[in-house]
Amino acid sequence: MQAEIITIGDEILIGQIVDSNSAFIAKELNKIGVSVYQITSVQDSRGHILDALHEASKRSQVVILTGGLGPTNDDITKHTLCEFFEDEMEQDEVVLQHIEMLFEKYISTPISDLNRLQALVPKKADVLKNNFGTAPGLWMERNGTSFIALPGVPFEMKNLIRDAVVPKIISSYKRPYIIHKTLLTYGLGESAIANNIEDWENNLPPEIKLAYLPSLGRVRLRLSAKGQDKERLQRLVETEAEKLYPLIGDIIYGEEEEGSLEEVIGRVLTERGLTLSTAESFTGGKISQYLTAIPGASNYFKGSVVSYATETKIEVLGVPKKLVEEHSVVSEQVAMAMATNVRQMLQSDFAIATTGNAGPTKGDSEEPVGTVFIAISTPKHTFAKKFTMGNHRERIVQKSVNKAFELLQKEIVNF
């Protein structure tokens, strides 16, 4: 069963916002056996929207649109759907009451006639109640294809997908099962992994497909199977996944369903009652950002010192000035001092420290751009490792963040 997603809005096409809605919708559809065939972004233009609707109707059983349902003149999705379906608008009293309630309870500005116009919906549409906004979702049918229009505001769209769209698709269509299992690896590149598992990959059952999903020091290996016998597919996927551990088990740190590497680290720290702190220089707090994005991080994460400037390393973290002068601020010795001192300062069991040159200029060190040192301090020892991360600033930072978590995870496992 195939679906298409059409995102409507000039703001997407000029790069003003990132289309995160499509990624969410595709993931939710995949969970219920609906494969997304194509994702299209179009302008707030009647002709472009009509063309996209006509093309999608030739290929897919479900077409989901997001955006263009607001109260202003550039929101033309409803009017274009009326043209496509040879329909006309009518006022939905339930929607109008909901809009008036939202303004009365939650919105400080007075309701206007423009807001009330959002209660106008195509006559042929099944209205999907939007609990968190004024624009309702719409479900319309034509020649065996379902067209679903949703607001572009992400939290409104997500609620409608989960509570209205997915249940209605499940009740309306017979779908195959799509089974995924994604193994998370670190420390080895895509081509090296492919070489190590070549024989295994060549002998996969025909129902199973393998995808390599690389990302700056990490590679996700996704096994996918599609068919009508769910239990058989699950057994096949589990059996093949188990065969990977003797081949590359040393670089597998978990499964995507278990969470990211930093989530796995957080769980282990929580289970063992251990704590973590960080001292970041060129990574600028990004390691801390990843950690604090995880619910419950306060159970194990003590805090961070973002010692971006050399004087901050000396004055706040207590790195000896002589150490900096002798070895430079980008050095193994300074990284180790940062990790040791922040661990003692914040009284944590483990600490990560980063110092390096992310470019584009060399800064306070003569080390080449891309040179970084990552230190780990534990109750047993402190060490630092040197890496060369290329010459692209964003890649240097992200690769270093990933490598820091990789080094920390190994230490925690062996603690």
C-alpha positions in Angstrom: 0.0 0.0 0.0 1.4 3.4 -1.0 1.0 6.9 0.3 2.3 10.3 -0.7 2.9 13.4 1.3 2.5 16.9 -0.1 3.8 19.8 2.0 2.4 23.2 1.1 4.2 26.5 1.8 6.6 28.9 0.3 8.5 29.0 3.6 9.7 25.4 2.9 10.8 26.1 -0.6 12.9 29.1 0.3 14.5 27.3 3.2 12.9 29.4 5.9 11.8 26.3 7.8 12.8 22.6 7.6 10.1 20.1 6.6 10.1 18.0 9.7 6.4 17.1 9.3 7.0 14.7 6.4 9.6 12.8 8.4 7.1 12.3 11.3 4.2 11.3 9.0 6.3 8.9 7.0 7.5 7.2 10.2 4.0 6.9 11.6 2.7 5.5 8.3 5.5 2.9 8.1 4.5 1.6 11.5 1.2 0.5 10.1 2.4 -1.0 6.9 2.0 2.0 4.6 5.0 2.8 2.4 5.6 6.4 1.4 6.2 6.5 -2.3 7.0 10.2 -2.7 7.2 13.5 -0.7 6.5 16.7 -2.6 6.8 20.3 -1.5 4.8 22.9 -3.5 4.2 26.6 -3.3 1.1 28.3 -1.9 -0.2 28.2 -5.5 -3.5 26.8 -6.8 -2.0 25.4 -9.9 0.9 23.7 -8.2 -1.3 22.2 -5.5 -3.8 20.9 -8.2 -0.9 19.4 -10.2 0.4 17.6 -7.2 -3.0 16.2 -6.3 -3.6 14.9 -9.8 -0.2 13.3 -10.0 -0.4 11.7 -6.5 -3.9 10.3 -7.2 -2.4 8.2 -10.1 0.0 6.4 -7.8 -1.2 6.2 -4.2 -4.1 5.1 -2.1 -3.5 7.7 0.6 -2.4 11.3 0.0 -1.6 13.5 3.0 -1.3 17.3 2.7 0.1 19.6 5.4 -0.1 23.4 5.4 -2.3 26.1 4.0 -5.3 25.7 6.3 -4.8 28.9 8.2 -7.1 32.0 8.2 -5.1 34.3 5.9 -5.4 34.9 2.2 -2.3 32.8 1.3 -3.9 29.7 2.9 -5.6 28.2 -0.1 -5.6 24.5 0.5 -9.3 24.2 1.3 -10.4 26.2 -1.7 -8.1 24.2 -4.0 -9.5 20.9 -2.6 -13.0 22.2 -3.4 -11.9 22.8 -7.0 -10.3 19.4 -7.2 -13.4 17.6 -5.8 -15.9 19.9 -7.6 -17.2 20.8 -4.1 -18.1 24.0 -2.2 -17.7 25.2 1.3 -20.2 25.1 4.2 -19.9 26.2 7.8 -19.4 23.4 10.3 -21.0 24.4 13.6 -19.0 22.0 15.7 -15.7 23.5 14.4 -17.1 27.0 14.9 -17.9 26.2 18.5 -14.5 24.7 19.1 -12.8 27.9 17.6 -14.8 30.2 19.8 -14.0 28.0 22.9 -10.3 28.2 22.1 -10.4 32.0 21.9 -12.4 32.3 25.0 -10.2 30.1 27.1 -6.7 30.4 25.7 -6.2 33.3 23.3 -5.9 36.9 24.6 -6.8 38.6 21.3 -10.5 38.9 20.4 -11.9 36.4 17.9 -12.4 37.9 14.4 -14.5 37.1 11.4 -11.3 35.8 9.8 -10.9 33.3 12.6 -14.5 32.2 12.2 -13.9 31.5 8.5 -11.8 28.5 9.5 -15.1 26.8 10.3 -15.8 26.7 6.6 -15.0 23.2 5.2 -15.7 21.4 2.0 -19.1 19.7 2.1 -17.8 16.3 1.0 -15.1 16.3 3.7 -15.1 14.2 6.9 -13.9 16.7 9.5 -11.1 15.6 11.8 -11.2 17.6 15.1 -8.0 19.5 15.9 -7.9 19.6 19.7 -4.9 22.0 19.8 -5.8 24.5 17.1 -8.4 26.3 15.0 -7.8 24.6 11.7 -9.6 21.2 11.4 -8.2 18.3 9.5 -10.1 17.1 6.4 -10.6 13.6 4.9 -11.9 13.3 1.4 -12.3 10.4 -1.0 -12.0 10.2 -4.8 -11.7 7.1 -7.0 -10.4 4.9 -4.2 -7.8 7.4 -2.9 -8.1 9.1 0.4 -7.0 12.7 0.5 -6.2 14.0 4.0 -5.4 17.7 4.7 -3.8 18.6 8.0 -2.6 21.9 9.5 1.1 22.6 9.1 1.7 23.5 12.8 3.8 20.4 13.9 2.1 19.7 17.3 -1.3 20.1 15.8 -0.5 17.8 12.9 1.1 15.1 15.1 -2.0 14.9 17.3 -4.2 14.5 14.3 -2.0 11.8 12.8 -1.9 9.8 16.0 -5.5 10.2 17.1 -7.5 10.5 13.9 -5.6 9.7 10.7 -3.8 6.5 11.7 -6.8 4.8 13.3 -9.0 5.7 10.2 -6.4 4.3 7.8 -6.2 1.1 9.9 -10.0 0.7 9.8 -10.2 1.6 6.1 -7.4 -0.4 4.4 -5.9 -3.9 4.5 -2.2 -3.3 4.9 0.9 -5.5 4.8 3.2 -5.7 7.8 6.5 -3.9 7.6 9.1 -5.1 10.2 12.3 -3.1 10.9 15.2 -3.8 13.1 18.0 -1.3 13.2 21.4 -2.1 14.8 23.5 0.9 15.9 27.2 0.7 15.4 30.1 3.1 16.0 33.8 3.4 15.2 33.8 1.7 11.8 32.9 3.2 8.4 30.2 2.0 6.1 32.6 0.4 3.5 34.6 -1.4 6.2 31.4 -2.8 7.8 30.1 -3.8 4.3 33.3 -5.7 3.7 33.1 -7.5 7.1 29.5 -8.7 6.5 29.6 -9.3 2.8 28.9 -13.0 2.9 26.1 -12.6 5.4 24.5 -9.8 3.2 24.8 -11.9 0.0 22.9 -14.7 1.7 20.0 -12.7 3.1 16.5 -14.2 2.5 14.7 -12.4 -0.4 12.1 -10.9 2.0 14.8 -9.0 3.9 16.5 -5.8 2.7 19.5 -4.2 4.3 20.2 -0.5 4.4 23.3 1.3 5.6 22.6 4.7 7.2 25.9 6.4 8.0 26.3 9.5 10.1 29.7 10.9 11.1 31.3 8.0 13.0 28.1 6.0 13.4 26.4 3.6 11.0 22.9 2.3 11.5 22.2 -1.1 9.9 18.5 -1.4 9.1 16.9 -4.8 8.4 13.5 -4.5 6.8 10.9 -7.2 5.8 7.5 -6.7 4.3 4.6 -9.2 3.9 1.4 -10.6 5.3 2.8 -13.1 7.9 3.9 -10.9 10.7 5.3 -13.6 13.0 7.3 -15.2 10.2 8.8 -11.8 9.2 9.7 -11.1 12.8 11.5 -14.4 13.2 13.4 -13.9 9.9 14.6 -10.5 11.0 15.6 -11.6 14.5 17.4 -14.6 13.1 19.4 -12.6 10.6 20.2 -9.8 13.1 21.6 -12.4 15.6 24.0 -13.6 12.9 25.6 -10.1 12.8 26.9 -10.3 16.4 29.7 -12.8 15.7 30.8 -10.7 12.7 30.7 -7.1 14.1 29.5 -7.5 17.7 32.4 -5.4 19.0 31.0 -2.2 17.3 27.2 -2.8 18.0 26.1 -0.7 21.0 22.4 -1.4 20.8 19.2 -1.2 18.7 17.4 1.9 17.6 14.3 0.9 19.5 16.5 1.1 22.7 17.5 4.7 21.8 20.6 6.6 20.8 24.0 6.0 22.3 23.6 8.8 24.7 20.3 7.4 25.8 21.9 4.0 26.3 24.6 5.7 28.4 22.0 7.5 30.4 20.2 4.3 31.2 23.3 2.5 32.4 24.4 5.4 34.5 20.9 5.6 36.1 20.8 1.8 36.7 24.2 1.9 38.4 23.7 5.1 40.3 26.6 6.8 38.6 27.0 10.4 37.5 28.6 12.4 34.7 29.9 15.9 34.0 31.5 17.6 31.0 34.0 20.3 30.2 33.6 21.5 26.7 35.7 23.8 24.6 35.3 23.7 20.8 32.1 21.6 21.1 30.5 24.6 22.8 28.0 22.7 25.0 26.8 20.3 22.3 27.6 17.2 24.4 25.5 18.7 27.2 22.7 19.5 24.8 22.5 15.9 23.7 22.4 14.7 27.3 19.9 17.2 28.6 17.5 16.5 25.7 16.9 13.1 27.4 14.1 13.0 30.0 15.5 12.0 33.3 19.0 13.3 32.6 19.1 15.1 36.0 19.4 11.6 37.6 23.0 11.3 36.3 24.1 14.5 34.6 25.7 16.9 37.1 26.4 19.8 34.7 29.0 21.3 32.4 31.6 24.0 32.1 31.8 25.4 28.6 35.3 26.7 28.8 35.5 28.1 25.2 38.2 30.7 25.9 41.7 29.7 27.1 41.4 32.0 30.2 38.2 30.2 31.2 40.0 26.9 31.2 42.6 28.5 33.5 40.4 30.6 35.7 37.3 28.5 36.0 38.4 24.9 35.4 41.8 25.4 37.1 44.0 24.2 34.3 47.5 25.3 35.2 48.7 28.2 33.0 52.1 26.6 32.8 50.5 23.4 31.3 48.9 25.5 28.6 52.1 27.4 27.8 54.2 24.2 27.6 51.8 22.0 25.6 49.3 24.5 24.0 45.6 24.7 24.8 44.9 22.0 22.2 46.8 19.1 23.8 46.4 15.8 25.6 47.6 17.3 28.8 45.1 20.2 28.8 42.2 17.8 27.9 43.1 15.5 30.8 43.3 18.4 33.2 39.9 19.7 32.1 38.3 16.2 32.5 39.9 15.6 35.9 39.1 19.1 37.3 35.5 19.2 36.2 34.9 15.7 37.6 36.3 16.9 41.0 34.6 20.2 40.8 31.1 18.8 40.1 31.8 15.6 42.1 30.8 13.2 39.4 31.9 9.6 38.7 32.7 10.2 35.1 33.7 13.3 33.0 34.2 14.1 29.3 36.4 17.0 28.2 37.0 18.3 24.7 39.6 20.7 23.3 40.5 21.2 19.7 40.7 23.4 16.7 37.4 23.4 14.7 38.5 26.2 12.4 38.4 28.1 10.2 41.4 29.7 11.9 43.9 28.1 14.3 43.0 30.3 17.3 45.2 29.9 20.4 47.0 26.8 19.2 49.3 25.9 16.3 47.6 22.6 15.9 46.1 22.1 12.4 42.3 22.6 11.9 40.6 19.4 12.6 42.9 18.3 15.5 40.9 17.5 18.6 41.6 15.9 22.0 38.9 14.1 23.9 39.5 13.1 27.5 37.6 10.8 29.8 38.0 10.8 33.5 36.8 7.9 35.7 37.3 6.9 39.3 40.1 4.6 38.1 42.0 6.7 35.6 42.0 9.7 33.2 43.2 9.5 29.5 42.9 11.6 26.4 43.0 10.6 22.7 44.0 12.7 19.7 41.8 12.7 16.5 41.9 14.3 13.2 38.4 15.2 12.2 38.8 16.8 8.8 38.5 20.5 7.8 34.7 21.2 8.0 33.7 23.0 11.2 30.3 21.4 11.7 31.6 17.9 10.8 34.5 18.3 13.2 32.2 19.2 16.1 29.6 16.5 15.4 32.2 13.8 14.8 33.8 14.7 18.1 30.6 14.6 20.0 29.9 11.1 18.6 33.4 10.0 19.4 33.2 11.3 23.0 30.1 9.3 23.6 31.7 6.2 22.1 34.8 6.5 24.4 32.6 7.1 27.4 30.4 4.1 26.7 33.4 1.8 26.6 34.6 3.1 29.9 31.2 2.7 31.6 30.8 -0.9 30.3 34.2 -1.8 31.6 33.8 -0.1 35.0 
